[in-house]
């Protein structure tokens, strides 16, 4: 059994490292519109190793479950070309650091923040009507299981499509998650 000081120290170290990783990935996505493998793959491995060192087998299990959950939940979006592979690997790596329950909170926050960013970008670029039309096509394709409608121009391969830095949303969500946890800890003590 670890002492309270041990638990606090490891929690602060892990939180600091995952925040550093998320902000670095967000910055790279903002600047280059991609999140490179040299960041995501080592981050996934170090997330598993760090949780294993900090918490033993339960930490290893939580890291593997978090990584697997992040990768499994977003895989359909990658296969449909609606999400980049770097964004997918980013969420897998965040899952390795956060574990499954915290990842779900961060992922939901990421989706909400990305949605707000998309609406702002859509309005700023004057593409509201076009975007709503494309959402309608996607909805029809979805409910008819692809029998009706075309989606060939609604993939990441289309150069005319608006691109959104999902890594920025993930970084903001991660910062807000740990900021909220810290504020609640202060208020609760």
N, C-alpha and C positions, 0 to 999 in steps of 0.2 A: 504494500500500500504506500502511495506517495504522500508526502506531507503537503499541507496547504501552500507552503512557500514554493515547493516544487511545482505544484499544479498552476499556481499563479505565474511563475516564471516561464514555464513552457507555454502557457496560454498567451502571454504577452509576446514571446518570441514568435510563435506561430502566426498570431494576428499581424505582427509587424511584417513578417515575410510575405504573407498572402496579400497584404495591402500594397507592399512594394511591387510584387509581381503584377497585381491587377492594374496599378497605376502605370507601370511600365508598358504593359500590353495596350492599355487605353491610349497612352501617348503615341506609341508606334502606329496604332490603328488610325489615330487622328492625322498623323503626319504622312503615313505611307499608304493608308487604306488596306493594310494587310498586317497579319500577326504571324511572324516567322516561326518556323519549326524549332529554330535554335533557342527560342524562348519557351514555347509551350511544352515541348517534349521533356526537357530537363525539369521544368516546373512540375509536371505531373509526377515524374519519378521522385523528385525531392519532397514533394508533398506526401507521398506514400512513406518514404524513408523517415521524414521528420515526425510524422504521426506515429510511426512504429517505434521510434526512439523515445518519444514522449510518453506514449500510453501503452506500449506493448502490443499484444495481439488485438485488443479492442480498437486501438488506434489504426492498426493495419487494416482491420476489417472495415472500419468506418471510411478510411481513405479509399479503399478499393470500391466500396459501395458508392461513395460519392462520385468517384471518377466514372464508374460504370453507369450510374444514373444520369450524369450530365451528358455523357456520350450517347446513351440510348435514347434519351428524350429528344435530343436535337438531330439525331441521325436522319429521320425522315425529311427534315427541312434541308439538310445537306444533299440528300439524294434527289430531292425535287429542285435542287439548284436555287433554293430560296435563302440559303445561309452559306457563308464561306467556310471552307475547311479550317481556316485559322480560328474563326470564331467558335467553331465546334470544339477544337482542341483546347481552346482557352477555357471553355466551360468544363471540359473534362479535367483539366489541371486544377481549376478552382474547386471542383468537386473533391479532388484528392486532398486538397488543403482543408476544406470546410467540412467534409462528411455529407451524408445525404440530407439530413434535416436542414442544416444551414444553407446547403446548396439550393434547395427548393426556394427558400426565402430570397436568396440573392438572385436566382433565376427569374422568379416572379417580378422582383424589382427591376431587373434588367429588361424584361419584356415591356413593362410599363414605361420605363424611361425611353427605351427604343421607340415605342409607340408615340410618345410625346415628341421625340426628336423627328420622327417621320412626318407627323402632322405639321410641325413647324417648317420642315424642309419642303413639304408639298405646297404649303401656302406661300412660302417665300419664293419658290420657283414658279408659281402660277400654274401648277399642274393638278389642281383639285379635281376638275372634271375628268381628265384623263385617268387619274389614279382611281377614282371611284368606278369608272368604267372597267378598269382592269380588275378591281376587287370583285365586281359583279361577275366577270368572266371566271375568275378563280372559284367563286362560290358555286356557280353552275357546274363547272368541271368537277368540283368536290362532291356536290350532292348527286351528280349523275355518274360518279365513279369514272370520270374521264371519257364517257361515251359521247358527250356533246361538248363542243367548244374547243378552242385552240389556246394553248398556253406557250407556244414556241417562242413568242416574243416577250414572255414574262419570266425569263431566267436571268441569272447573273451573267450569262454570256451576251446578253443584249447590251451594247455599249450606250444606248440611249436611256437606259433605266437609271433612276436615281439610286445612288449607293449611300448606305448608312453605316457609320463606324460603330458596329455592334460592340466592339471592345471598349469604346468610350462609355457606353451604357452599362456594361458589365463592371467597369472600374468605378463609375459613380454609384452603382448599386452596392458594391462591396464596401466602399467608403461609408455610405449611408448606413449599411448594416452594422458595421463596427462602431460607427458614431452613435447610433441608436442604442446599441448594447452598452456602450460606455455611459451614455446619459442615464439610462435606466439603472445601471449599477450605482451611479452617484446618487440618484434620487432615492434609490431603495436603501442606501446605507445611512 
